[in-house]
Amino acid sequence: MSGGELSLILSPQAEDDFADILQYTLESWGENQVYIYRTVLDKALRTIQQNPEIGHRKKKISSEHRCFPAGKHIIIYRIVPNAILVSRILHERMDYDRNF
């Protein structure tokens, strides 16, 4: 896409997902791993922002959403005029139909 970088907006559910992932990581593996995994998620979000069409479409989810892996999670997003809307950040083993 031309015209500069698009804004990246996390839905309230995606914000909750992000916070829950970091909290679970802290409780399970400690502070150092939170820093490492947050870097993984941040890098994936930056990659999407810089190249919005990088994600793969999954008809199971919707025709307008794309999916991009970030560690053990999948970032589900869609491209709208002037922005990328992140709908959810789900664990790769989660049932997308039930959680999206």
HUGICOR-V821131 format. One record per residue. N is the residue number from 0. PHI is phi in whole degrees, -180 to 180 (NA if undefined). PSI is psi in radians with two decimals (999 if undefined). D_CENTER is the distance of its C-alpha to the mean C-alpha in Angstrom with 1 decimal. Layout:
BEGIN
N PHI PSI D_CENTER
N PHI PSI D_CENTER
END
This chain:
BEGIN
0 NA 2.43 19.3
1 -99 2.98 22.1
2 95 0.25 22.9
3 97 3.07 20.6
4 -72 2.44 17.0
5 -82 2.68 15.2
6 -68 2.56 14.1
7 -113 2.09 10.4
8 -123 2.19 10.4
9 -94 2.30 8.4
10 -66 2.85 10.3
11 -55 -0.66 12.4
12 -66 -0.72 10.8
13 -66 -0.67 7.3
14 -62 -0.75 9.6
15 -64 -0.75 11.5
16 -57 -0.83 9.0
17 -59 -0.85 8.3
18 -64 -0.74 12.1
19 -64 -0.71 12.9
20 -61 -0.82 11.3
21 -67 -0.68 13.2
22 -64 -0.80 16.2
23 -62 -0.75 16.4
24 -62 -0.76 16.2
25 -60 -0.86 18.9
26 -67 -0.57 21.1
27 -90 -0.65 20.9
28 -131 -0.07 21.0
29 95 3.04 21.9
30 -62 -0.73 21.2
31 -61 -0.72 21.1
32 -70 -0.56 18.3
33 -59 -0.81 16.2
34 -60 -0.79 16.8
35 -63 -0.83 16.0
36 -73 -0.58 12.7
37 -63 -0.67 11.6
38 -62 -0.71 12.6
39 -61 -0.84 10.5
40 -65 -0.78 7.2
41 -61 -0.73 9.0
42 -64 -0.73 10.2
43 -64 -0.74 7.3
44 -64 -0.70 6.3
45 -65 -0.70 10.1
46 -61 -0.78 10.5
47 -62 -0.76 8.7
48 -63 -0.67 10.8
49 -80 -0.42 13.8
50 -144 1.30 13.6
51 -57 -0.49 11.9
52 -87 0.16 13.6
53 -67 -0.53 12.4
54 -71 2.69 10.2
55 -94 2.53 12.5
56 -83 2.48 13.7
57 -127 1.92 14.5
58 -59 -0.45 17.4
59 -60 -0.52 17.0
60 -90 -1.14 14.2
61 -174 2.80 15.5
62 -75 -0.34 17.0
63 -99 -0.20 15.0
64 -92 2.65 11.4
65 -124 2.76 9.8
66 -125 2.41 7.8
67 -139 2.28 6.9
68 -75 2.56 7.6
69 -144 1.69 7.1
70 62 -2.19 10.4
71 -92 0.22 11.0
72 -120 2.83 7.5
73 -121 2.20 5.8
74 -92 2.15 2.6
75 -108 2.15 5.4
76 -147 2.93 6.8
77 -139 2.68 10.5
78 -100 2.22 12.8
79 -125 2.94 15.6
80 -54 2.17 18.5
81 69 0.15 17.8
82 -158 2.81 14.2
83 -117 2.15 10.6
84 -104 2.01 9.5
85 -87 2.05 6.0
86 -86 -0.78 7.6
87 -151 2.79 6.1
88 -129 1.80 4.4
89 -113 2.59 7.6
90 -65 2.53 10.0
91 -60 -0.39 11.3
92 -92 -0.07 14.6
93 -73 2.62 13.7
94 -79 1.92 15.5
95 -61 -0.68 13.2
96 -59 -0.74 16.4
97 -78 -0.49 17.0
98 -107 0.04 13.7
99 -115 999 12.5
END
